[in-house]
């Protein structure tokens, strides 16, 4: 049976920080709107209900005409926002996402017969993306975010190297409580915790061995990717990285992520710069230095990870 065979099961709404603002497609007199994490969250929500294809790697952060209007209200895979509005029975099927549509989707549960039946359509990954979009809408343009402060810390370390060479001994490992081990993820943890401290904030995503022992986060790149994909500890995957977001690399395309740095900026449509710890031009993942690296998003498995602001 198709997704729209089931009535919406309203109830308590998923808790978020707020409504990030209306979304209008390009064919609306008020559109198009800037790309945002909010659009990604809506695509994920719609896909979990079955009203949009479950293709996370292909979702972008644009609010397109097709996603807004769908391919027909009863289309089994591409109903889009307009189809969901029609399904609600109370919202004008315009394809525009206002607060009524947003709150409706916050209350919808996944229908029986579908994967994750009974769960809220908006999962924790959606919540993190929505909260990030809301924060962006609220923050004054001059205010530095924790992710920007983390990147500033990373940039200040460019040129630093482990001592002695090939020892993995660094101030970052000493601070973390695990010295003498590969340290690219530890370096990102150092940047975020110190960046947050620079703003008199606390970044609760990261904890060190010194702070929490066996409950430390993060010294291992696959844990970062897994938690981001599952919306844990304030992490989420984003297709539209901002300066300071983490970027994880799978050099061998085997599903096991090997290295992480902080995204700095795009230099072309698919090439970017990142500041990374424990790298070099001869060894991407264990090179012993903090460097600015030129990367191509298509050159390896690449996942961009957002850290929720405090």
N, C-alpha and C positions, 0 to 999 in steps of 0.2 A: 504494500500500500504506500501511497505517496505521503510526503510530509504534511500536506494540507488536508489529509483525511482525518486528522486529529484536531480537536478543538484546543485552543490555547488554555493552559492550565494556570491561571493567575494565582497569585499569592504574594507573600512578602517579596519586595524587590531586592535585587542584589545591591549591596551597599557600595557606593563609589563616593569620591570626594565631591563630585558635582557634575553638572551638564556642561560639556566642553563648548557647546555652541551649535547652531544649526548648520546642516550640510545641504548644499544645493548642487545638483549636477550641472554640467556645462550648458545644457539646453534650457536651463531656468533663467529668467530675467535677473535673478540674484546670483547666478553662478558664473563661472565655476568658483569653488572655494579652494583655498590653499590645501595642499596635501597634508595629511595629518595621521597620527596614530589612531585617532577616533575612527577613521574610515577602515583601517585594518581591523579594529575591534568589532565593527559592525559586520564585516565580511566573515570573521571567525564565528560570530554569533549566528549569523544566517546559515553558515555552513553546518554548524552543529545541529541546527533544526532540520537541515536538508534543503534549504531554499537557495543554496549557493554551493558550487562544487568544493569539496574538501581538497584543496590544492595549496596549502600554506606557502610552499616555496614560490608559487606564482602570484600570490597576492601582492599588489602594490598599495601605496597609501593614497591613491587618488579616488575621489568620489565620482566615478564614471557614470555616463548615461545608462550604460547597460546594467550596472549594479543597481542604480537607483530605480530604473523602470522594469528591469527583468525582461524575460522573453514571453511573458504571459502570466497572469495571476495564478493559473493552475499548473504552471510548468514544474515538473518534478525535481529539477535540479537548478533552474535559473529563474526562480520567481522574483528574486531581488527584493529590495525594500518595498516597492509598490505592491508586490504580491503579499508580503507580510502585513502591510497596512490594510489591504483588502481582507485578509484572514482575520484581522483583529475584530472586524465588524463595527468598529467605532471611529476609526481614523480615516480621514480622506486619503484615498490612494493616489497621492501626487508624486511619490518618489523623493520628496524633500524630507529630510530627517529633522524634525523639531523635537521639543521636549516631550510631547505626547507619545510619539513613536519611540523615543529613547526609553521612557518609563515603561511602555508596553513591553519592549524587548527585555528590560530588566526583570520582568515578572514572568516570562515564559519559561516553561520547562520542556525538556525534550520528550517527545511522544513515545508511547510504547511501540515496540518493534524496531526501534532505532538504537544504534550504539549510544551508550550512556543514558538510556531511558530513565526519566525521573530526575535527572540532574538539571540545574538551571542552565539555560542556553548560554548565558554569559558566564564563562568560567574565570578562574583567577588570572589567566593570561589576558583575557579581555579587560578585566578590572584594572590591571597594571597599565595597559595601553590607554584606557580611558582616563585614569588618574594622571598619567603623563600629559595627555592632551589638555586636561583641565588645568594642570599646573602651568603649562605653557600659555594658556589663555589668561591666567590670573597674574603671572609674574610680570613686574615692570620690565621693560626691554633692557634697562640698564642693570638689572640685578644679575649677579653671577650665580649660576646654578652649581650644585655640587659636582655635576659631571664636568663643567667647565673648569672648576677649581682642581679637579682630579687631573685633567689634561695639563693645566698649568704646572702642577707638581711634576708630571711626567716630563714635560718639556725642560724643566729645570735640571733634570737628571741626565739629559743627553750627553754622552761622552763618558759617563761613569762605567767602570768595568770591575769585574770580580777580581779579588786579590787573595792569593796569587792566581795567575791565569789557570783556567781549567779546573778550578777548585770548587766553583759554585758558592764560594764564600762572599757574602755581600752584606751591607748594612740592612738591606730589606729582609734577608733571611734571619739575621740576628734579631731584628725587631719582631718578626713573625713568630720566632721560636722554633724555626726549622732551617738551620743554616747548612750549607754544603749539599743542598738538593737543587734540582732544576727550579728556576725561580721566576719564570715569566708571569705566572698567575699571582704569585706572592707580590711581585712588583705592582700589579694592578690593584691588589688589595691595599698595599702601602699608599698608592696614589689616592685612592678613594677615601681611605680613613684620614689621611693627612689633609686632603683637599677639603673634606667636610669640617675638620677641625679648624682649618683656616677661616671658615665661614661661621665658626662657633656652632656648628651643627654636628650631629652624630649620624653616621651612615650605618644603619643596622644590618645591611646586607652582608657585610664582611665581619668576621671575627677571627682572631689569631689563636694560635696554640697557647700563647701566654694568657689570653683572655678566657678561653673556654675549653682548652684541652682537646679532647677527641671530637668536640663539636665545632672545630674550626671551619671556616669558609673564607677564601677558596685558595687552595694550593694545587689544584688539579683541574686542567681545562675541561675534560669531559663532564665533570660535575657542574661547571658553569653552564654548559650547553644544555644538559639534562634539566637543570633547575629552571633555566629560562624557558625551555619548551613547555614546562609544566607550571610556570607561573609561581615558582617558590622563592621565598626570601626577597621579594621585590624585584626579581629579574623577569624580563620578557624579551622575546625575539622581536626585532624591528626590521622592516625593509627600508627604512628611511633614517639612516644613522645621523646623529648629531655629534658635533665635536665633544669628545670625552666618552662616548659610548664604547663599550668593549667590542672587539672584533676577534673572532675565534677562527682558526685555520685548520683544515684537514688536508694536509699535503698530499696524501695518497688516495683521497676519495674513498676511504674504507669505512667511514662512519665514526672513526675515533679521532677526536680533535686533538691536535698536537701542540698548539701554540696560541697565545692570546696577547693582544696589545690594546692600545687606546686609539680609536679612530680620530684622525685630525681633520682632514678635508678631502673632498673630491678634487681630482686634477683633470678628469675627463668623465665621460659618461659611465665608465666602468673601472677607472683607475683611481687610486686614492693613496694618501699618505697616512701612516700610523706611527705612533711612538711605542716602541716595544722594548721590554727587558729581556735579557739573555738571548740576544740574537747577534748575527754578524752576516757579512756578505757571503761567507763561506759555510755558515751553519745557521739556518733559519731559526732553529728551536733551541739551540744550546751553544750560542756563540759567545756568551760571557759579557755582553755590553748592552748599554741602553742606547738605542739608535732610532733615528727617523728612517722608516723603510717605505719604499715605493711598492705598492701592491696592486694587483689586478683582481677584481672580484671574481673573475672567471678562471683564474689561474690555479685554483684549488677549491675544495669545499669551504665556503665562507658563511659564517653566521654572525650577524650584528646583534649585540645584546644591550638592552637598556637597563639601567639601574634606577629604581624608583627614588625620587627625591624625598628627603625626610619630611 
